[in-house]
């Protein structure tokens, strides 16, 4: 496991926090767990400057090394969100090449918005943390990871649109906390299957991740989930964030070969309609989302086309909105975000899509 500790928890002198820090160090010694820092409680760039976040990260990493002892150094940072410049700093100055630096598809929920990225590992561009680097000139040597594997159908929603939770998926807080033990645990496993069954067949590997706040509980749900995963997919490896990211980095030197594909039908959980099917295509140049009613044989509609070849800019002063949206976005919060057929896209966008996925021409 990877444990992320906040700044205040690092410096608090009360006995409970001293004991928590001692326990974390013992988990590393006994189990090989990774102990690292979480700046700003997931939302550091939304509420503080890049410069102050950078200084805090540097100090905190030193304190964690001292806390664990024996020359320990974490292999990753858990950040929720982290701007591109601080991910570059993390790699170049701190020698850490893995960062849980984005929350995929989050918008209108919690304390920060960040839709528009890729839900599997990629190297970010210096222009924007959600944009995969296009080449050597904008490349950051830091593997950027999602933190919450969500049900693809639920995740297309804006916040709690329609009374549903867009973060429904592997996380027990959103599933068991909202749906109860039986339905919640079933949704945790069904979402896992989106990646370990069809996702693995399409991509050659499946990856799920779940960050949760220990203070909220759900330990039993996570224990149940891990045992269920072991029973159903016995070759699954449970790795720390740092170990996983570095293993991916070893096999993937840049974004040129990125070609993630997902094909998921609704699980039947609230917000994940059983009659709907979503397909995602994610690569260095763009991400494309298609949605259709598979029970009625209706046309596949484009609900998202986010181009990564276009210039992108992060906000400079702290603010809530850190999304990357351009042609069409799945959250449908802008006037232009209207589902359309592939054949209704501009000729330029159609050429771009069919050059990579010629089989999609038949859906135009």
Number of C-alpha atoms within 10 A of each C-alpha: 15 24 19 20 20 15 18 10 14 17 13 12 11 9 9 11 15 14 12 14 21 13 13 21 22 14 18 17 14 9 9 14 19 25 28 26 25 22 24 21 16 22 22 21 27 23 15 14 13 20 11 12 18 17 10 15 22 16 11 21 20 12 17 20 17 14 16 23 12 9 7 17 19 21 21 30 28 28 27 25 31 27 25 24 19 20 30 22 19 23 18 14 11 14 16 22 24 29 27 27 26 28 28 25 29 25 27 20 13 10 14 23 24 21 25 29 26 25 22 18 24 30 29 29 26 24 18 23 30 32 28 30 26 20 13 10 9 15 18 27 25 29 28 30 28 26 25 24 26 29 27 27 27 25 25 27 24 22 21 15 14 11 9 18 21 29 28 30 31 28 27 28 20 20 24 22 15 15 18 13 15 10 15 24 24 20 28 26 18 19 24 23 19 23 23 22 14 17 20 16 13 16 15 10 13 18 17 19 17 14 19 16 9 9 7 10 13 18 13 10 19 18 11 14 20 15 13 15 18 14 11 13 13 10 9 14 10 13 15 18 24 25 17 20 23 18 10 15 19 9 8 16 13 21 19 15 10 17 17 20 20 19 18 22 21 21 22 15 21 20 23 25 15 17 14 18 21 22 18 17 19 20 20 23 21 23 21 20 23 22 25 19 17 15 10 9 8 10 16 22 21 26 23 27 24 22 23 24 13 11 9 17 13 17 14 11 11 15 14 16 16 23 21 21 21 16 12 24 24 26 24 16 13 11 7 11 19 16 18 18 14 23 15 13 16 10 11 8 17 16 14 15 21 13 12 13 11 11 10 14 14 8 11 15
